[in-house]
Amino acid sequence: MNTSTSVQSGSSPFDFFNFDLSLPFTDKVPQVTENTFVGKNSASASTNFPQPTQDAELLKQLSFIPGLKEILMLRQVHALEHATVWVLSESKSVYTHGTEANTVQVDNELLGGLSTEQGFYLYGEVNISDLRRAVTLALHRLTNGEWDLAVHPRCGTNLSVAMLLTAGLAVGVNLLLPFRPIEQLIGLGLAATTASELAPDLGTMAQRYLTTAIPFNLKIENIIRKRDVWGRDAHFIKVTWQE
């Protein structure tokens, strides 16, 4: 096991978090082009946009950490799962308001997914040919600049963030306010309301910077019909890691 790998100057092993809050959460990111990473734009691109080699380089630098590859792969699979659900369920209704065209993306709530480090399960009635095309298109669109597809409003990350935020605010209110029933009830109501307002944006941030990553290193291997660990019937999209 090689533990002598050093971190190159100007880079950090933790660059994959890339906490740049200047990027929009829902707007479509400009397409990745050759100029995005080369030439005079390379400095700003390295700080604003995901780099195609960042996870592979991180894995080389920290290869001695057990389970790191599985974590990096799970984040990329998670993004591909979200993008596949979007592609399968999207219904683009383009309408014109004055001179500006708008695109409406509709979520099909009958579809769902579960990510693992080897691939992801897709739940719902889907034709396997349509699924194969959707996965391929989702991977292509993600790696070519449509990074907003990696975030999904029905992701379990949002629920986890909402639960943690509600619990944290409730505990804080309980400690700060007088221990009288009326004050405690009012405080809990304010905590729940505040958490419900903050949770969607914080959940989106958690998905964007923590639980998903652009799948630059994933290759689709095959799609099979199988049951998950709970016995539910689903399609399983198996992927492999490529440098």
N, C-alpha and C positions, 0 to 999 in steps of 0.2 A: 504494500500500500504506500503510495507516494505522498509524503507529507512535506516535501521540500519545495513545492510550487510557491512562487512568490507572486504578490499582486503587482501588476504593472503600474508604473507611475501614471497619475492622472485618472485612474479608475478605482472603484471601490467594490469590494465583494457584495455590497448591499445596494448597488445601483438598480437592481431589479425592482426595488420599492418605488423609486423615482417619484417622490412626493412633490410633484409640480402641480399646484392647485390652480395654475393659470389656464389649464386646458378646460374646455367645456365638457360637461358630462354627457350630453345628448347630441350635440351637433356633430355632423359627420366630419371626420378628420380628413385633411387633404390627402390625396393619393400619394403613395410612396413612389418616388421616382429616383433615378440615379443621382440627381442633384440633391436629394434629401440628405444623403449621407456623405457626399463628396464635395470638396471645394469650400467656398466661402460660407455655405449654409451648414457645414458639418458641426460647427461649434454649438449653434442653437439647437440643431436636430438632436445632438447627443444628450441635451438636457431636457428637451421637450417631448421627444417621441421615443417609443420602444425601439431598441436596436435589434436587428435580426440575429446577431451573434451573442447577445448579452447573457442568455441563460447557458449557452454552451461554454462561454468563457468563465462564467461563474462556477460551473461544474468542474472545469479544469483547475481553477484556482483553489476550490474548496472540496476537492475530490475525497479528502480524508473524512469528511462528515458523513456518517451513515444515514441513509434515507434521503439525502439531499436530492438525488436524481428523481426519486419518486415524488417528492414535494413539487419540484419544478415541473415535472410531467403532469401531475394532477392539476396544477394551475392552468396549464395550457389546454388540457382536456376539458376543463371546466368552461373555458372560453369557447372552445369548439362546440360543446354541448349547447350553450346559449345561442350561438350563432346558427346552429342547425335548426333549433326550435323557431328562431325568427324567420329563417328562410322558408321553412315548411309552412308556417302560419301566416306569413306576411301577405297582406292584400293591399296592394298599392293603389290608392285612389288619388289620382292627380287632378287637382282642380286649380283654377286660376282665380286669384283675387287681385283684380286690377292687372298689373303687368307681372306679378310675382306668382310663380308656380309653387305649390306645396305638395308634399308627399305625406300621406297618412299611413302609418304602419299599425296593423291590427294584430293582436296577440291571440292565438288559438289556445284557449285554456284547457282544451281536451288533450293537449300534448304536454309531456313532462320528461324530465331526465334525471339521471343519477350518474355522477362522474366517479371513476376510479383511476388509479395510476396506469391501468392497462387499456382504458377506453371508457365508453359511457353507454348506459342503458337509455333507450328512448321508449317511453310509454305512450300508447295511443295507437289508433288504427291508421297505419301508414303503408302505402304500397312500397315494397322494397326497392323498386326501380326509382320511384320518386325520392326515397330516402337516400339512395346512393348518389343521385344527382345533387340533392340538397347538401349532403355532407361535403362533397367535392367543391360545390359553389361556396359554401360557408367558409371552408378553409382558404379558398382563393380570395374571397372578399376580405377576410380578416387580415391576411398577410399582405394585402395590397391597399391598406389604408382605412378600411371601414371598421375601426376599432371600437366604435360604439356598439357593434353587434355582440361584443363580449359581455355586456352588462344586460341583465334581465330583471324586470321588476318582480317576478315571482320566485326569484332565487331564495333558497333557504338562508343565505347570508343576511338578507334583509330582515328576516324573522329573528335570527339570532341577535343581530344588532339591536332590534327593537326590544327584545326581552332583556338584554344586558343593560340597555339605557334606562328602561323603565325600572328595573330593579335597583340600579345605582341611584337614580333620582329619588326613588321611594325611600331608600335607606338614608340618603342625605337629608330629605325633608323630615324624616322621623327623628334624626339627631339634632336638627337645627331648630325645629319648632317646639313650643311647649307641649308637654305630654298631657294634653287635654283633648277629649274626643273631637270637638268641633274643629280645632286648629289642625289636628292630624288628618281628619277627613278632607278638609279644604286643601291641605298640603298634598295629599295623595292624588286628589283630583287634578291639581296643577301639575304634578309630576307626570301623571298619565297623559295629560294634554300636551305638555312640552315634549314628551318622548314621541308621541304620535306625529308631531310636527317635524321633529328633527330626524327621526328614524329613516325615512326614505332617502334623504340626501346622504346621511352617514352610511347607510347600507350601500348606496351607489359607490361612495368613496371606498368602502371596504372591498367591494367587488373589483373596482378598477385597479386598486393598488396592492391588494393583499391576496384575494382568492382566485383571481384570474390572471392570465398572461397571454399575450399574442402567440399563437401556436406556430412559431417559426421552425420548431424542431420536430413537428409531428408529421408522420406519414400514415395515411389510411391503409390498413392491411386488408381487412375484410369486414363484412357485415353478416351476422348470423342471427337466427331466432333462438332465444334461450330464456330460461327463467332466472330471476335474480335470487339473492339469498333468502328472500321472503316468499319465494315461490310465485311471484308475479310474472306473467308472460310479457316479454319485451324484445325489442331488437337490440343487439349489442354491437356497437361499432368499435372494433379493435384497432388500436393504433400502435405504432412503434416510434421509438426515438431515433432521430437522425441528426448528425452534427451539421 
